[in-house]
């Protein structure tokens, strides 16, 4: 309930704006409160930069209203507006060779008279801004001699020198390496937290947006299509709808923020006359075997796996046929029958060195049965069985029995060599 | 420290150059004599003994107005160049190169013909020269602007085309000038010979207004050098400011051209060389250009009238002799940088 008291420093109401060719954004409503970092995401041409231009007094909206710190920026002179809202552009390339300090001092120009050369107060503000952006040591260096990251720090400092409560960032980290990306974003978050600045930032990188913003607004063809906490906005569905991309979205293991994983499209599971291989995995031990065997030309099956286990997720994404039971439940009769059927059809059964407990020891029982029938079984044994036996000895006994009838590999590489299909 | 030091050095050099320039000629007048005579004229001292009346006449009727005019013209051209370079976001801009001086010259010729051929006729000629410069500047700016910036190639081409067009019109106008064609041609070549106090009185007020206005644009020229969009984000009303800056540059060029004809490269070289020493901040660069332009012009004029004395070389030839190779060097360097970036 405390948030209700926090003022909206930037608000747009039903803003429609564009250029001669027509409207680029239509009826967009959004607001940013003091202390909040809001990310604008969306594909190219969705109107992100146009919205930033509207908020920065560069593009008067055709309809709707804009308020910056409670004031319509288009109703006041540019100098006054520049004291309320500052922009951090993607990059800055001055025509002449200015030093970093000179560039940052220009951020004070909304406060200077035309003939004034900058008072001590302005120099102090410029120095403070450079310290906040961690570029104070570069003050006397010419801008064009700085690296991309240092340069962008100077540009950030220039915007900070404006002393404006609202900060707009237009893809501020596009050309930077990771260290500077994190540096700039941490500075911006600190300003929101400590000085109560309202920040609206355009991002192409969804992971950056998701990781650093309190709230996200997704635009598509000039309209807001999703808004809310990152986990509500960055979803597989959004990626499919906005970007026509099929990609993984998983929660960050520590922060829980959605993380987008991109990679080449997975090849469809082989069907038909391919030889079959079955993988017994769990806790991620099976995934490398599944990928490797599929690459060797096997049609791979898997199980029994517990839903949401890493191996179960991998099997699903690889489109593998797998026997899956609910988390933490034991392998029931039906699952055991199914998995034994898969193992019997397989050219080779690979049993990985997963931890075995009451919930999955049934896999070892099934594999032992198939091995005794004469099926070809390979064991992966990087970790001794005693260290991963959570059954009180049952798993160790079964593993030793399996070892009698199976080929044993000490690494995934060796495993794939042993389990290779007959050529 | 380097910045203040540079300004002090410029002032000292300028004073020294003025004293030497008024002293050099068919009759050598030592600086001490000049100082004593000036002090007497200003009512600060007795008339010095043992100075021939002819020396007094040479000094006050010929040399001092000419040298002072050189400082005014040089200051105006250099300040104009600095303003145009920032406004066009291009270090190759110069009132002569971008056609502004041609526009001023056309305006001045028209005014001379209408008012009776005197190139020192009060404020009318400089005022019309200013209008001509403004028109040419606007035209070139419109032509050269592609998207957000003025490209080197289009700027030079537009400048050349506009200057050529104006030259053609001037040639046409001159056919109507009858007997005055000789004096106008002489003026057009660019030079300070036989210019007296009237020329100074005509150019100085406009140049002074222009210089004050230019110093006032300095902070905002810095913003424009960052790009127009960024300048607007930093609070500048860009379109209004560009009109003010264009008018300022044209006023300065008009004042110089009205009394001295078209003299190239002063506006190009002076800001450029000073930028190498002082950096790009226009709040330092503009005052320094005012001093530096005056210094450059005084020395160039001194060279023009002494190298082949008693003959005079047009001072425009002296500045071009120094400036053209410099211009080519800059052009090459900028093309190379553009190539490296592409």
Interface residues (C-beta under 8 A of the other chain):
Chain A: X56 X57 X58 X77 X78 X79 X80 X81 X82 X83 X86 X87 X89 X92 X93 X94 X95 X96 X97 X98 X99 X102 X103 X106 X107 X109 X110 X112 X114 X115 X116 X117 X142 X158 X162
Chain B: X86 X89 X90 X91 X215 X216 X217 X218 X219 X220 X222 X223 X225 X226 X227 X229 X230 X232 X233 X234 X235 X236 X237 X275 X279 X280 X281 X283
